[in-house]
Amino acid sequence: MISLDEAVTARLESHGERFEVLVDPDAALEIKRDEFDGDLEEVIAAEDVFEDAARGDRPAESALEEVFETTDPMEIIPEVIKRGEIQITAEQRREMQEQKRKQLINRITRNAVNPQMDDAPHPPERIESALEETDFRIDPMEPVENQVDEALDKLRPVIPIRFDTVTVAAHVPADHAGSAQAQIRQFGDLEREEWQPDGSWIGVVEFPAGLQNDFYDLVNELSNGEAETQMVKDEDDLDTR
């Protein structure tokens, strides 16, 4: 379960009665969209249905039976969320906006590059500063992934930006290949790999363009700076021998 401080109220008014439940705001949105596949018990603050959650008042069992045809809170809670409205305070709205703003900046930073600077990644600070110059406002009740396109439309007049992926080949010497390749292959989509006769390993990995520096840092760390990396545009760019 979550704490009361983390929860928002979902409220349904039906048959002259009011029903309220306390739930995590993000989970409430997923439930409302039929996208929730987690454990309900982990995203609610109380395994209960209230008439007034602030006072702790509960509706009569006869009212629950009339509206939901059950008195089981775990069956009623999703119905209240789906059929009712999600209530959030001004403070909760601000906190949710700030959280989603950070998530949005992180998502854009991971995927975006500067096409005027040889597709170099944009630092998070640049994305954040550019967003502040626009009139874009985070919707705290909307998933971050649904707001990315609008944010990009607002950013393009301010900074050169586009979403892209890159493909990079990493050639790791034999002394480090055994331990390094496991982490490198998990960084993105491993397109191909080859073990060389000398025991070295070559892996070709595709990942969001904004993570280039993170990838190079990882490869250098795992190989003590002895690995070689090469951007791959097509098969002719890769010499694995």
HUPEWO-V416315 format. One record per residue. N is the residue number from 1. RES is the residue in one letter. SS is DSSP state (~ for helix, > for strand, _ for the rest). OMEGA is omega as a letter, one per 20 degrees, with the letter a starting at -180 (* if undefined). D_CENTER is the distance of its C-alpha to the mean C-alpha in Angstrom with 2 decimals. Layout:
N|RES|SS|OMEGA|D_CENTER  N|RES|SS|OMEGA|D_CENTER
//
This chain:
1|M|_|r|21.23  2|I|_|r|19.62  3|S|_|r|21.86  4|L|~|r|23.45  5|D|~|a|22.00  6|E|~|a|18.41  7|A|>|r|19.56  8|V|>|a|20.28  9|T|>|r|23.18  10|A|>|a|23.18  11|R|>|r|26.72  12|L|>|r|28.84  13|E|>|a|32.43  14|S|>|r|34.63  15|H|_|r|38.34  16|G|_|a|39.11  17|E|>|r|36.85  18|R|>|a|33.61  19|F|>|a|30.95  20|E|>|r|28.08  21|V|>|a|25.38  22|L|>|a|23.00  23|V|>|r|19.37  24|D|>|a|15.87  25|P|~|r|14.71  26|D|~|r|11.28  27|A|~|r|13.19  28|A|~|r|16.00  29|L|~|r|14.22  30|E|~|r|13.16  31|I|~|a|16.78  32|K|~|a|18.20  33|R|_|a|16.68  34|D|_|a|17.75  35|E|_|a|14.29  36|F|_|r|14.46  37|D|_|a|15.52  38|G|_|r|15.49  39|D|_|a|18.51  40|L|~|a|19.66  41|E|~|a|21.62  42|E|~|a|18.68  43|V|~|r|17.14  44|I|>|r|20.50  45|A|_|r|22.76  46|A|_|r|25.96  47|E|_|a|27.17  48|D|_|r|29.31  49|V|_|a|29.93  50|F|>|r|31.55  51|E|_|r|33.81  52|D|>|a|32.85  53|A|_|a|30.06  54|A|_|a|31.13  55|R|_|a|34.64  56|G|_|r|33.79  57|D|>|a|36.05  58|R|_|r|35.67  59|P|_|r|36.89  60|A|_|r|39.84  61|E|~|r|39.33  62|S|~|r|41.37  63|A|~|r|38.85  64|L|~|r|36.00  65|E|~|a|38.21  66|E|~|a|39.14  67|V|~|a|35.63  68|F|~|a|33.59  69|E|_|r|36.48  70|T|_|r|35.30  71|T|_|a|35.12  72|D|_|a|32.35  73|P|~|a|29.54  74|M|~|r|26.88  75|E|~|a|27.95  76|I|~|a|28.31  77|I|~|r|25.07  78|P|~|a|22.89  79|E|~|r|25.72  80|V|~|a|25.82  81|I|~|a|22.13  82|K|~|a|22.50  83|R|~|a|25.86  84|G|_|a|25.59  85|E|>|r|23.85  86|I|>|a|21.16  87|Q|>|r|22.86  88|I|_|r|21.27  89|T|_|r|23.36  90|A|~|r|23.36  91|E|~|r|22.15  92|Q|~|r|19.24  93|R|~|r|18.39  94|R|~|a|18.59  95|E|~|r|16.43  96|M|~|r|13.66  97|Q|~|a|14.13  98|E|~|r|14.05  99|Q|~|a|10.86  100|K|~|r|9.10  101|R|~|r|11.32  102|K|~|r|10.20  103|Q|~|a|6.48  104|L|~|r|8.23  105|I|~|r|10.75  106|N|~|a|8.79  107|R|~|r|7.31  108|I|~|a|10.95  109|T|~|a|12.55  110|R|~|a|11.24  111|N|~|a|12.56  112|A|>|r|15.41  113|V|>|r|19.03  114|N|>|a|22.27  115|P|_|r|24.67  116|Q|_|a|27.58  117|M|_|r|27.10  118|D|_|r|27.13  119|D|_|r|23.41  120|A|>|r|22.68  121|P|>|r|19.16  122|H|_|r|18.70  123|P|_|r|18.36  124|P|~|a|15.72  125|E|~|r|18.82  126|R|~|r|20.01  127|I|~|a|16.94  128|E|~|a|17.07  129|S|~|a|20.84  130|A|~|r|20.83  131|L|~|a|18.55  132|E|~|r|21.06  133|E|_|a|23.80  134|T|_|r|22.51  135|D|_|a|22.73  136|F|_|r|19.06  137|R|_|r|17.89  138|I|_|r|14.54  139|D|_|a|14.86  140|P|_|a|13.75  141|M|_|a|14.27  142|E|_|r|12.22  143|P|_|a|8.61  144|V|~|a|7.03  145|E|~|r|7.36  146|N|~|a|10.88  147|Q|_|a|11.73  148|V|~|a|11.22  149|D|~|r|14.65  150|E|~|r|16.47  151|A|~|r|15.33  152|L|~|r|16.57  153|D|~|r|19.75  154|K|~|a|20.38  155|L|~|a|19.84  156|R|~|r|22.15  157|P|_|a|25.34  158|V|_|r|24.50  159|I|_|r|23.44  160|P|_|a|23.72  161|I|_|r|20.31  162|R|>|r|19.01  163|F|>|a|16.21  164|D|_|r|17.67  165|T|>|r|17.72  166|V|>|r|20.48  167|T|>|a|22.58  168|V|>|r|24.22  169|A|>|r|26.96  170|A|>|r|27.47  171|H|>|a|30.99  172|V|>|r|31.20  173|P|_|a|34.73  174|A|~|a|36.10  175|D|~|a|36.15  176|H|~|a|32.36  177|A|~|a|31.35  178|G|~|a|31.28  179|S|~|a|28.70  180|A|~|a|26.74  181|Q|~|a|26.11  182|A|~|a|24.07  183|Q|~|a|21.34  184|I|~|a|21.67  185|R|~|a|21.31  186|Q|_|a|17.96  187|F|_|a|16.52  188|G|_|r|16.07  189|D|>|r|18.21  190|L|>|a|21.74  191|E|>|r|24.07  192|R|>|r|27.27  193|E|>|r|28.96  194|E|>|r|32.58  195|W|>|a|34.53  196|Q|_|a|37.43  197|P|_|a|41.01  198|D|_|r|40.79  199|G|_|r|37.87  200|S|_|a|35.24  201|W|>|r|32.01  202|I|>|r|30.41  203|G|>|r|26.89  204|V|>|a|25.39  205|V|>|r|21.61  206|E|>|a|19.39  207|F|>|r|16.06  208|P|>|a|14.23  209|A|~|a|17.03  210|G|~|a|15.47  211|L|~|a|15.50  212|Q|~|a|19.26  213|N|~|r|20.41  214|D|~|a|18.19  215|F|~|a|19.68  216|Y|~|r|23.17  217|D|~|r|22.91  218|L|~|a|21.94  219|V|~|r|24.80  220|N|~|a|27.24  221|E|~|a|26.48  222|L|~|a|26.89  223|S|~|a|30.08  224|N|_|r|31.62  225|G|_|a|31.48  226|E|_|a|33.60  227|A|_|r|31.20  228|E|>|r|31.34  229|T|>|a|28.55  230|Q|>|r|29.12  231|M|>|a|27.12  232|V|_|r|27.80  233|K|_|r|28.43  234|D|_|a|30.52  235|E|~|a|32.51  236|D|~|a|35.38  237|D|~|a|33.33  238|L|_|r|32.97  239|D|_|a|36.00  240|T|_|a|35.46  241|R|_|*|39.07
//
